[in-house]
Amino acid sequence: MEHEKRAELATFLKDVPPVEFCCVYGSSLHPNNKDKSAMVDYILGVSDPMQWHSENLKMNPDHYATWLMLLGGAKITQVADKIGVGVHFNPFVTWNDKMLKYGVVRMHDLVQDILSWERFYLSGRLQKPVHILLDNLGIENLNSVNLRAAMSAALLLLPSNFTQEDLFAKVCSLSYMGDLRMLFAEDKNKVTKIVQGQFDLFQLMYKPFLQEYEAKDFLRFSSSGNRQVSQDCSLPITSSHMSSLPAAIRSQMGMKLGERKLMNGSVINEVMISSREEAAKCMQKVLRRTVMISSARQAVSGLLAAGGVNAAIYVAKKVHKAWKSWT
């Protein structure tokens, strides 16, 4: 992103209470997208959401649905934590002739999701290209754990031969597996559009892991320059990919595939792999269930946060876009 554009987007942070982390994304920021009228999405990481919302209600009350303005910062945070997945979104915010949506998350929760995929919500978003505007706590470096896990998960789901486009599409699709929005209110071509619009950014994000896996002979790249890739699908390599997945995901897989073992007096679940296909299928089920639960919770929380009229407008736009993609 050009420095001037980045600086312009960062000025929004002057109009809200202080944050520890900020990134932006959205189709309007894609290099090849000519439609700049689309909404720009912000993720704001804060140390104390309750205090942050209390301050922001004084600074920007019009950012919130009317009923949330009456509830205050504590209840807004409670709705996000108890009903949603820890993120409160303010959609349809007009700023500098732009339409914004921004999500506010506790920094601890952001870090946990990046490392554990417990909710696989913001961690899924950070597996795709974003533009980081502020990073006081080193989230970009921490996210390398998330990117490695995403790469390994995608490779488990791919055949022995594929293209780089296939790889990035599989990475992109991980956090949409089981997403209830994809059933009726999202563009069915969304993954393809994200990858095609930001292919160079995906390459830049995942280049260190592509190079590492090539050096380990996990991957082999075609010398013809046609972006063809082949991978080693043996059980040892499959086990290596599994070890890159978050412990919480491996634990759930172990409950389905593994045998229970005692270690230091505690019962653990160890993933026992009999075939690559079995491991991939099990991982897919675990991720799909995680995403389904998170997307359902966040959908309810999002409708409450948007308020009745705004929620109806938002859903109508989503359904219209989905309908166009299916016809």
C-alpha positions in Angstrom: 0.0 0.0 0.0 1.3 3.5 -0.9 2.6 5.5 2.0 0.1 8.3 1.3 -2.9 5.9 1.4 -1.6 4.2 4.6 -1.2 7.6 6.3 -4.7 8.6 5.2 -6.3 5.5 6.7 -4.2 5.8 9.9 -5.7 9.3 10.6 -8.9 7.5 11.6 -7.1 6.4 14.8 -6.9 10.1 15.9 -10.7 10.1 16.1 -11.1 7.1 18.4 -9.5 6.3 21.8 -5.9 4.9 21.8 -5.4 1.3 20.5 -2.5 -1.1 20.6 -3.0 -2.7 17.2 -4.8 -1.7 14.0 -5.0 -3.3 10.6 -7.3 -2.6 7.6 -8.7 -4.8 4.9 -11.5 -4.9 2.4 -12.1 -5.2 -1.3 -11.7 -1.5 -1.9 -8.0 -1.8 -0.9 -7.3 -4.6 -3.4 -4.7 -3.4 -5.9 -6.8 -4.5 -8.9 -10.1 -3.3 -7.6 -11.6 -0.3 -9.5 -14.6 0.1 -7.2 -13.3 2.2 -4.3 -16.8 2.8 -2.9 -16.8 -0.5 -0.9 -16.6 -0.5 2.9 -13.1 -0.4 4.5 -12.7 -2.8 7.4 -10.6 -2.0 10.5 -9.6 -4.4 13.3 -8.7 -2.5 16.5 -6.9 -4.3 19.3 -7.2 -2.7 22.8 -6.1 -3.6 26.3 -9.5 -3.0 27.9 -12.6 -3.1 25.6 -15.0 -1.9 28.4 -13.0 1.2 29.1 -12.4 1.8 25.3 -16.1 1.6 24.5 -17.0 3.9 27.4 -14.6 6.5 26.1 -15.6 6.0 22.5 -19.3 6.4 23.4 -18.5 9.9 24.5 -16.3 10.7 21.5 -18.4 9.0 18.8 -21.9 8.1 20.0 -23.2 8.0 16.4 -20.9 5.0 15.7 -23.2 2.8 17.9 -26.7 1.5 17.5 -29.1 3.5 19.7 -29.9 0.8 22.2 -26.2 0.1 22.7 -25.6 3.8 23.4 -28.0 3.4 26.3 -26.3 0.2 27.7 -22.8 1.6 28.0 -19.3 0.1 27.6 -19.7 -2.7 30.0 -22.8 -4.2 28.3 -21.3 -3.7 24.8 -18.3 -5.7 25.9 -20.5 -8.3 27.6 -22.5 -8.8 24.4 -19.3 -9.3 22.4 -17.8 -11.8 24.9 -20.9 -13.8 25.9 -22.9 -13.8 22.7 -20.2 -13.2 20.0 -16.6 -14.3 19.8 -15.0 -11.3 21.7 -15.2 -8.8 18.9 -17.6 -5.9 18.7 -18.2 -4.4 15.3 -19.5 -0.9 14.5 -20.7 -1.0 10.9 -21.8 1.8 8.6 -19.5 4.4 10.1 -19.1 7.4 7.8 -15.7 9.0 8.0 -13.9 11.3 5.5 -16.5 10.4 2.8 -15.8 6.7 3.3 -17.9 4.0 4.7 -16.1 2.1 7.5 -16.7 -1.0 9.7 -14.4 -1.5 12.7 -14.1 -4.3 15.1 -12.8 -3.9 18.6 -11.1 -6.9 20.3 -9.2 -7.4 23.6 -5.5 -7.9 22.8 -5.3 -11.0 25.0 -8.2 -12.6 23.0 -6.5 -11.6 19.7 -3.3 -13.3 20.7 -5.1 -16.4 21.9 -7.0 -16.8 18.7 -3.8 -16.4 16.6 -2.0 -19.1 18.6 -4.8 -21.5 19.4 -7.5 -21.2 16.7 -9.9 -21.6 19.6 -12.5 -19.5 17.8 -10.7 -19.3 14.4 -12.2 -15.9 13.7 -9.7 -13.1 13.6 -6.9 -15.7 13.2 -8.6 -16.7 9.9 -8.7 -13.0 8.9 -5.0 -12.6 9.5 -4.2 -15.6 7.3 -5.2 -13.3 4.4 -3.5 -10.1 3.4 -4.2 -7.1 5.7 -2.5 -3.7 6.0 -1.1 -3.2 9.5 -1.2 0.5 10.5 -0.2 0.2 14.1 1.5 -2.7 16.0 2.7 -1.9 19.5 2.9 -5.5 20.7 4.5 -7.4 17.7 1.3 -9.0 16.4 2.8 -9.2 12.9 5.7 -11.3 14.2 3.4 -13.5 16.3 1.2 -14.1 13.3 4.0 -16.1 11.6 2.8 -19.0 13.8 -0.7 -18.6 12.4 0.6 -18.4 8.8 2.7 -21.6 9.2 -0.3 -23.5 10.6 -2.5 -22.2 7.8 0.1 -23.3 5.2 0.3 -26.8 6.7 -3.4 -27.2 7.0 -3.9 -26.2 3.4 -1.3 -28.6 2.2 -3.0 -31.4 4.1 -6.1 -30.7 2.1 -4.4 -30.5 -1.3 -3.4 -33.3 -3.7 0.1 -34.1 -4.7 0.1 -31.6 -7.6 -1.5 -28.2 -7.6 -0.8 -24.5 -8.4 0.1 -21.7 -6.2 -3.4 -20.3 -6.8 -4.8 -23.5 -5.5 -2.7 -23.3 -2.4 -3.7 -19.7 -1.6 -7.3 -20.5 -2.3 -7.2 -23.4 0.1 -5.5 -21.2 2.8 -8.2 -18.6 2.2 -11.0 -21.1 2.4 -9.9 -22.5 5.8 -11.8 -19.9 7.8 -14.9 -20.1 5.6 -15.4 -23.9 6.0 -18.7 -24.2 8.0 -19.3 -20.4 7.9 -23.0 -20.0 7.9 -22.8 -16.8 5.8 -21.4 -18.9 2.9 -24.7 -20.9 2.8 -26.9 -18.0 1.7 -25.4 -14.5 2.2 -22.0 -14.5 0.7 -20.6 -14.4 -2.8 -19.8 -18.0 -3.8 -16.8 -16.7 -5.7 -15.5 -14.8 -2.7 -12.4 -17.0 -2.2 -11.4 -16.8 -5.9 -11.9 -13.0 -6.0 -9.7 -12.6 -2.8 -6.9 -14.7 -4.2 -7.0 -13.2 -7.7 -7.2 -9.7 -6.4 -4.3 -10.1 -4.0 -2.1 -12.9 -5.5 1.1 -10.9 -5.1 0.3 -10.1 -1.5 -0.4 -13.8 -0.7 3.0 -14.7 -2.3 4.7 -12.1 -0.2 3.0 -13.3 3.0 3.8 -17.0 2.5 7.2 -16.8 0.7 9.2 -17.6 3.9 7.3 -20.8 4.4 7.3 -21.8 0.7 11.1 -21.4 0.7 11.4 -23.4 4.0 9.2 -26.2 2.8 11.1 -26.4 -0.5 14.4 -26.6 1.4 13.0 -29.5 3.4 11.8 -31.2 0.2 8.2 -30.9 1.3 7.5 -29.0 -1.8 8.9 -28.9 -5.4 8.3 -26.0 -7.7 8.2 -26.3 -11.5 11.1 -24.7 -13.3 8.9 -23.6 -16.2 7.5 -20.7 -14.2 3.9 -21.8 -14.5 3.3 -21.8 -10.7 2.9 -25.6 -10.6 3.8 -27.2 -7.3 4.1 -30.8 -6.2 4.3 -32.0 -2.6 5.5 -35.1 -0.7 2.3 -36.8 0.7 4.1 -39.4 2.8 3.1 -40.1 6.4 6.2 -38.5 7.9 5.6 -35.3 6.1 1.9 -35.4 7.0 3.0 -35.8 10.7 5.2 -32.8 10.3 2.3 -30.7 8.9 0.1 -31.9 11.8 2.7 -30.7 14.3 2.4 -27.2 12.9 -1.3 -27.0 13.8 -2.4 -25.3 17.0 -2.4 -27.6 20.1 -6.2 -27.1 20.5 -6.9 -28.4 17.0 -4.5 -31.3 17.5 -6.2 -32.1 20.8 -9.6 -32.3 19.2 -8.2 -34.4 16.4 -6.6 -36.7 19.0 -10.0 -37.2 20.6 -11.3 -38.5 17.3 -8.2 -40.3 15.9 -5.9 -40.9 18.8 -5.4 -43.2 21.8 -5.6 -41.8 25.3 -2.2 -41.8 27.0 -0.9 -40.9 30.4 1.9 -38.4 30.7 3.0 -37.0 34.0 -0.2 -38.2 35.6 -2.4 -36.2 33.1 -4.6 -37.7 30.3 -3.6 -36.3 26.9 -4.9 -37.0 23.4 -2.3 -38.0 20.9 -3.1 -37.9 17.2 -2.5 -41.4 15.7 -2.3 -41.1 11.9 -3.0 -44.2 9.8 -3.4 -42.3 6.5 -3.0 -38.8 5.2 -6.7 -38.8 3.9 -8.0 -39.7 7.4 -5.9 -36.9 9.0 -7.1 -34.4 6.5 -10.7 -35.4 6.8 -10.6 -35.2 10.6 -8.9 -31.8 10.6 -11.5 -30.5 8.1 -14.3 -31.6 10.4 -12.7 -30.0 13.5 -12.2 -26.7 11.6 -15.7 -26.7 10.1 -17.3 -27.2 13.5 -15.2 -24.4 15.0 -16.0 -22.0 12.2 -19.7 -22.9 12.3 -20.0 -22.2 16.0 -18.0 -18.9 15.8 -19.9 -17.7 12.7 -23.3 -18.3 14.3 -22.3 -16.6 17.5 -20.8 -13.6 15.7 -23.8 -13.3 13.3 -26.1 -12.9 16.3 -23.8 -10.5 18.0 -23.4 -8.5 14.8 -27.1 -8.1 14.2 -27.5 -6.9 17.8 -24.6 -4.4 17.3 -25.9 -3.1 14.0 -29.4 -2.4 15.2 -32.6 -3.3 13.4 -32.5 -1.0 10.4 -28.8 -1.2 9.7 -28.9 -5.0 10.2 -31.7 -5.4 7.7 -29.8 -3.3 5.2 -26.5 -5.2 5.7 -28.2 -8.6 5.4 -30.1 -7.5 2.3 -26.8 -6.4 0.6 -25.1 -9.6 1.5 -28.0 -11.7 0.1 -28.2 -9.6 -3.1 -24.4 -10.1 -3.7 -24.8 -13.9 -3.0 -27.7 -14.1 -5.4 -25.8 -12.4 -8.2 -22.9 -14.8 -7.7 -25.2 -17.8 -8.0 -27.1 -16.7 -11.1 
